[in-house]
Amino acid sequence: MGSKGVLKDVFDRGLKILHKRRISKNIQASEIYYHELSIQDILSRLGSIKGRNFSNACFIGPMAHLWARDIHSNNFLNLKGLTIIDSCKESLDFSLKEIKNLNPSFKYTGLYLDEENWSFPENYFNLIVNNLQLHWLNKIGQTLEKCLLSLQPDGALIGTAMGGDTLQELRIALSLGEQEREGGVSPHVSPMFHLTDIGQILYKVNYKLVTATADQKTLYFNDAFQLMNFLQSVGEGNASLNARKSVSRDTFIAAAAIYEHLFKVREGQYTGKLPATFDMVHYIGWKEHDSQQKPLKRGAKGIDIKTLAEEVIDEDMEYGEIQEYEDKVEIRYTKKKPDK
């Protein structure tokens, strides 16, 4: 935090845009990363939501055409309009071209825009989808608050971000390799979210019915250099402002050897491969609406647990009584309710 209490930026957003230019040149890797790790899960979660109208949606991030392709094949969202936002023009142009080839009559709009400069009117979208972009924001709270204002009542923000255990194997290998060759350690992988971080931020800016869950997915590579090339090709190179500008060749060689020694799969389907962990954090938050469930106010009379227990009648229910002896304690079970 600066001297006047202003939060300092963590990421170089301009550098991140340059990184994302590689996405449209490495389609196979990008489809694995943005579709298999994120879009598929977002669609699955949307498919489980019943009774909602998502006719006007906004998609933030690369490979929007993959999302459009999947919902077009089975339009369970009843989507009528789609706005695509991407901070990288090359990535945006690629998605727009692919969508046009998918369905020339599909109504869509593409905007070359950094989502931190969000400026849509209030109550505009039913749905905002964020595809692996939240963990690169500097102004997270402000951006999420702007998104909330642009949602219609009972509209949803849904997305996926990288969690704190992402690339844990690579972090360990690079740290040990650097310590071995250079006698010190510096950050090589950008800082990520923890599960509770996202939930707390969404609640803080007034999203309702917030849900955040996490799961780990693993991709396998021949060696550490293939993994690092993969990350570069999908635009996920380190964009931290405090990252080192260069790392010696010897350090990378040492890190690759350590990665293989510590983490190489010894048996099974991926024998000889190196695992890379991706800690996926999935989140959804809603704009407030009268129809939504609301928690009881403090002190309000809700369910009387004692009364509820007395009303539950189950002939097969067993009750336990504790019997104490000099040398032991036993619990005896009986279908007769013990005396009070």
Number of C-alpha atoms within 10 A of each C-alpha: 8 7 6 6 7 8 11 10 13 16 20 16 19 12 15 19 19 15 20 25 19 19 24 22 15 15 14 12 17 21 19 13 20 22 19 12 23 23 24 14 16 21 18 10 15 16 12 8 10 9 7 14 15 21 14 21 23 25 23 23 24 32 28 29 22 19 21 21 15 13 16 17 8 9 12 14 21 14 19 13 15 21 17 24 23 25 23 23 18 19 22 25 17 17 23 19 12 17 22 14 12 15 12 11 9 16 13 18 12 18 16 15 17 17 22 18 11 16 13 13 12 13 15 17 26 23 26 25 22 22 23 23 16 22 17 23 18 17 16 16 16 15 18 21 17 19 26 26 17 22 26 19 18 19 25 28 24 23 26 26 26 26 23 17 17 22 19 14 19 23 18 15 24 24 18 20 24 22 16 15 15 13 9 11 13 12 14 18 18 21 19 17 19 17 21 11 12 25 18 14 15 25 14 12 15 17 21 20 17 19 15 19 14 16 11 14 14 14 14 18 18 14 17 25 14 13 19 14 13 18 17 17 22 25 22 21 20 22 22 20 14 14 14 11 6 6 11 10 9 14 20 18 17 18 26 18 15 21 23 19 12 12 16 19 16 11 9 7 8 14 11 17 19 24 24 19 16 21 24 25 23 23 22 24 22 24 23 20 13 8 8 12 10 11 8 9 8 6 6 8 8 8 8 8 9 8 9 9 9 8 9 9 8 8 8 9 12 12 13 14 12 10 10 10 8 5 5 7 10 11 11 11 14 13 12 12 12 10 4 3
